[in-house]
Amino acid sequence: QVQLVESGGGLVQAGGSLRLSCAASGRTFVAMAWFRQAPGKEREFVSFINWSHDNPYYADSVKGRFTISGDNAKNTVFLQMNSLKPEDTAVYYCAAKDVFGGGYAYWGQGTQVTVSS
């Protein structure tokens, strides 16, 4: 059974930092990513990393502030979020795929990040 479990969300003031973690199990994954969904908005891509050691990729809105990292042996991915802004407030989801080129078939339940102004 595939499981993705996120942790590390919370409430932080603008300018602060949080580190999200996602532990995946049940399959061998080739890439993992973070998405987020703010109230009243569609889910949007944040960042991804793959285990072929290609450069991580970031949405423009988080580039320079967020850093994704991971351990493919442990199927674990992290998202270090610095210089947080109120507009970063959202539920953050971890996602994983087990084939290159396919979509993200596996999702976590999400963790709430709230940034106060």
Salt bridges, closest charged atoms under 4 A:
GLU44 OE2 - ARG36 NE 2.57
ASP60 OD1 - LYS63 NZ 3.04
ASP88 OD1 - ARG36 NH1 2.94
ASP88 OD2 - ARG65 NH1 2.73
ASP98 OD2 - ARG27 NE 2.54
